[in-house]
Amino acid sequence: MSGSTGEGQVIEVLSIGDELLDGLVQEANGLFLAETLARRGLSVSRHTLVRDDAPDIVAALRGVRSRGASACVVSGGLGPTDDDRTAAAAATAFGVEIVRRSDWVEHLESRYAARGRTLRENNRKQADLPDGAQLLWNDLGTAPGFRFSVDHCDYYFLPGVPREYRPMCRDAVVPALVDRAPAPTVTAAVIRTFGLPESEVDQRLAGVSEETGAWMGFRASFPEVHVRLRGAPREVLKASSIVRQRLAPAVYGEGDDTFPGAVVAALRSARSTLAVAESCTGGLVGKLLTDAPGASAAFLGGALVYSNELKTRFAGVPKPLLEEHGAVSEPVAKSLATGIQGRTDATYGLGITGVAGPGGGGEDKPVGLVWLAVAGPEGVKSRRIQFPGDRAQIRRLSAFAGLEMVRRRVA
């Protein structure tokens, strides 16, 4: 694909680092940029990975210009160590000298002094940029980004650390690329779902592309399935409506929405609160919820009750119930939900108990068996699920399934 919504806007991505090609780190920056641009009707034409080798970096940068790209976003190799060679390679590729930016050195000195530390020479090296480059401010790290324009191509160089790359990308790079693009004739949308396998999503949405004219694709992001749409605004709007209708109630959001965030939003909208008593998930439910902004307004907390003793002490599960039915059972799941609800005065209580494996299963209670229960104003509802997968997959599926019970109960 030529990579844009209009003529003259061809965007390439260049990711630099030995660790990317050695398999030690999974490249994520280019994927983040591509997804961010796609939602604005732009696309990436080429993504190249290059080692921390100066001649290779120079060749890659020159290759971008030879292909006639209008923009290239580069990440990595701006650190303080000897193998960080991107800035020097860029100067060579563009035929300019390296100059030290005194404004960035002063910023680093002030930053280090405020922490009672002395700025080292290798950190000063991070202020060495190609002559004529525009500095891109980085509030989260010691390496600045920079922009260099040559032969009608704008190069954006950003640190490879995702926590630094992403905000700089959002604040400095994406707006510039969008402003440079012609008026969009193509738009994109992502509809996020949980609870349906990819094959069933595909089956339910058969014919949507033909009916609307929008391109449609699927992305499995365990344990979710995301439906991607692209086309003329009218086509995407029509397709989005059909997708939501056919996949309801599995659709929880779109765009940048997250599943835990959708659960928190549903609770806040209903002015309800949630507490959890989780066993096999080992605190994962609480972790997911507290990752969502605004969780404190809806999530009270809970208890990690891995042992039977703590199921009784912290969630009020009667010992005779545990002895008669065992920890992984419907009565215990219900007792966990009602117990944690009552002890915290939450609107809803969620109880989760199961066999995550790889051991501990039996004929009656095999690995992957999970009991979920939600207690609320309307009473207690439970669900038995047999999950496939390894220990991590079973725990994650259990946490998501429990939260999905809450979301649908509240909505």
Secondary structure, 3 states (H helix, E strand, C coil): CCCCCCCCCCEEEEEECHHHHCCCCCCCHHHHHHHHHHCCCCCEEEEEEECCCHHHHHHHHHHHHHCCCCEEEEECCCCCCCCCCHHHHHHHHHCCCEEECHHHHHHHHHHHHHCCCCCCHHHHHHHEEECCCEEECCCCCCCCEEEEEECCEEEEEECCCHHHHHHHHHHHHHHHHHHHCCCCCCEEEEEEEECCCHHHHHHHCCCHHHHHCCEEEEEEECCEEEEEEEECHHHHHHHHHHHHHHHCCCEEEECCCCHHHHHHHHHHHCCCCEEEEECCCCCHHHHHHHHCCCHHHCEEEEEECCCHHHHHHHHCCCHHHHHHHCCCCHHHHHHHHHHHHHHHCCCEEEEEEECCCCCCCCCCCCCCEEEEEEEECCEEEEEEEECCCCHHHHHHHHHHHHHHHHHHHHC
